[in-house]
Structures are given as structure tokens and as C-alpha cells.
Amino acid sequence: EQPRFVQHGRGFVGLSRWMGRGLAFEIEQHNKRVRQTLRKRLLAMDSSEFEELIARLLAEIGFEDIEVTKRSGDGGIDVRGTLVVGDVIRTRMAVQVKKWKPKNNVQAPVVQQVRGSLGTHEQGLIITTSDFSPGARKEAARPDATPVALMNGEQLVLLLVEHNIGVSRRTHDLIEIEEEFSSDQARQEMSHEARAGGQYD
């Protein structure tokens, strides 16, 4: 039996194809417009608001001891915190955020700058509303250097949606005929009612 619902990206659920492509398509198109609007609103924030939003998101995904750094003397680092995994692994992270327009991709020198600003035992994370150039991705993944994780605009929006930051969810009741309620059963029930005095067209 096919599932009743299917996932359209992280944080969004729509009706499966067997319910009809029209409704499933409309749900996904609506969700897509919401994601696009959310991304535009991120770009409209001032830098301080955006950094505070990122700090809030980091708290939701498992960071502790989060601190938004001062705007001067931070070496390009905007937020610092500790990523906690299962109360066992604790990793100090230095985060730089880039509120850049789409197609204005983060380049390799930014990754190098973040790596050079890391403290002892810190790892890096760059979060942008845009994306990363191939060179930036290659630099971040260098095996002989301290790791720098990358989160692009699409990933950022999906995480915000997943944790209900900047969006709300609505649910509606959906009624269906039970599969077990076959036409034969329906005829039997109608026949029984007719004998009891009921009438059907």
C-alpha cells in the first residue's frame, strides 16, 4: 500500500501521488513560495538581527554556550558556541555568517580567513544566504587543515522551517472512504436497509 503522505524536502509534507497530482503539486508549490519568501526576509534583516537569528537556530540544532561576538576584534567570527552530540561529544565551533544575495557566492579566501581566526580546539562553520563556489568547497574540505563546515542558503532555510523559526504550520482534516468499505459491502448494507424499510435512489 502506498503511503498517504510524502515528504517534499525537509520540513514539508504533501499528499502522495495516489491522492491526485493536482493537490500534491499545489501543496508543494505553496511550500516553495514560503521558502522563497523566508529567504528574502533573511536578506532584509540587518546584520545584528541576522546574527541573533543564527544564534537561535544554533541553539535549536544542539549548540550550547552560544555567544554573538562583538562587531570589532572578532577576526571575522560572528558567533561562537559548543556543538553537543548526545551529551558525549562537545565541539567548539566558530561561526561566520554571510548575508549575501543569491549568486554572490562565498569564495575560498573567506574559508581561509575563518580557518585563520579559529581558536585552540575550534572548528569552523560558515553560514550564508547565498552559496559556495567550488573553490570554497574544496578549501573547506582540505584533509590537511582544520575542518570548516558550510551551510548554504537552501540548507539554512530548510533548517529554519524544520525548527519552526519564521514560519508556522497549519493542519487540515482529510476524509477518505475506507478501502475495506467495498461496493459489495455497500450493496449488502443498502439491501439490508431496504428490507428494513429504508429507500435508496
N, C-alpha and C positions, 0 to 999 in steps of 0.2 A: 504494500500500500504506500502510495506517495505521501510525503509529509504535507501537512496542511499549510505550513508556513516555510519560507526560505529566507536566508539571510542575504541582504544586499549590502555588503560592506560591513565593517564593524559598527555595531550600534543601531543598525536599521534592519527591520524585519518586514517582509511583504508576503502577500499570498502566493502560494505556489502556482505553477502554470496550469495545473488541472482546474483551478478555480476560474481560469479565463485570463488571457494575456492582458486584456484591457485594464482590469482593476490592478493587477500586479504592476503593470507598466506605469499607471498613474501614481501609485504609491511611491515607486522608486523615483519618478520624475519630481515629485514633491520633495522627497528627501534630498535629492540632488540640489534643488533650488535652495533649500535650507542650508546645506553645507556651503554653497557658494556665497550666500548672504552672510553667514557666520565669518567666512574668510575675509570678506570685505569689511566687516565691522572690526575685525582684528587690525586691519590696516588703518582704520580711522582712529584707533586709540593713540593716546600719547605714549611716549616711551615708558614713563613710570607706571601707567596703568597696565601696559602690556607685560612689564616685568612682574608686577604683582599677580597678574593672571597666570603667568607661567609658574610662579611660586605656588599658587593654589593648585594648579594641575599636578605639579610635582608631589605635593602632599597627598593628592588622591591616588597617585600611582605607586606610593610606597616610600617616599622620601621623608626623612626626619631632620631636625635641626636645620631647617631652611632659613637662609638669610639672604635678603636682597642687598647687594653691596652698594656702597656709596658710589656716586657718579664720577668721582675722581679718585685716582690712585688704585683702581681695581684691576689694572692690567688687561682690560677688555672683558673681564669676568663680571657678569651681571647678577648671578645667583649662585650661592653655594649651599650644599646640603649633603646628607648621607643617604644613599640608597640602601634600604634594608630589605633583604630577601629571606622570608621565613624565619625571622628573628635569629638567623645564623650568620648570614653574610652581610657585612656592612662595608660599603664602598663610598669613600669620599668623592664627591663629584663637583666639578666647577663648570658652570653653565654659562654660555654666551648666547644671547637671543638677538636675532636679526629680523626686524620688522621691515621686510623688503617686498617690493611689488613683484608679482609673477614675472618670470623670465629674467629677473635681475638675480641670477644665481650666485650663491656663495662660492668663492674661488679658493684654491689651495692655500694662498697666503693667510687667509683667515684661520684655517685649520692650524697652520704653523704658529700663528700668534696665540691661539688658545693653548696649544701644547706648551709653548714657552712661558705661559702665565700660570701653569699648574704648580700647586704646592706639593710638598712631600706626600707621597702615597695618594695623590689625587688622580682621577681620570677626568677626561673632558667630555662635554656634551654641547653640541651646537643645535639650537632650535631656530628654525626660520619659517616665515610665512611663504617663502619662495621655494627654491630647490637648490641642489648642489651640482656643481659642474663635475664632469668625470674626473678631472684632476683633483678636486677636493675630496671626492670619494676614495680615490687611490691614496692620497696623502693620509686620510683618516685611518685607512686600513694597513698602513705600513707595519710589517711584522717586527721591525727593529726599533719601534718607537712606542711611547705611551699611548694607549688606546684613546681615541676620540670618537664618540658615538654621534650620529647625525639623525636629526628628525626634521623632515621637510614639511611644507605647508599642508599637504594632504594628510600626512600622518598626524600632524598636530590637530587638525580639525576633527579627524575621526576619534582621537583620544578625548577631546573636549566633549564631543557628542556622547561617547561611551560613558563618561562620568557626569553627564547632565550639567555641563558648565556652559552657560549661554544659550541653552535650548531647553524646551520642555517636551514632554511626551503626552500623547493622547491615545486612549484606547476606546474601541467601539465594539459593541456586541455583534457577532456574526452568527446567523442562524442557518442551519442546514438540515436537509432531510437525512435521517439515519439510513445508512446503507442497508441495514437489516430490514428496514421497512420497505419491502419489495412490493411490486404491483400485485403479485398473487396474494400477499398478506392483506393489501388494501382491499382487494376484491372480496376476500373472505370476510373482512370486518364489515364492509358495506352490505354484503349479503346477510350477515347476522343481524345488522341493524334493520335491514328491510323486513326481515321476518318478524322483528320485534315491533314493527310499525313505523320505522323511520322511512323517509323518502329521499331519493337522490336523483339528480338530473342525469 
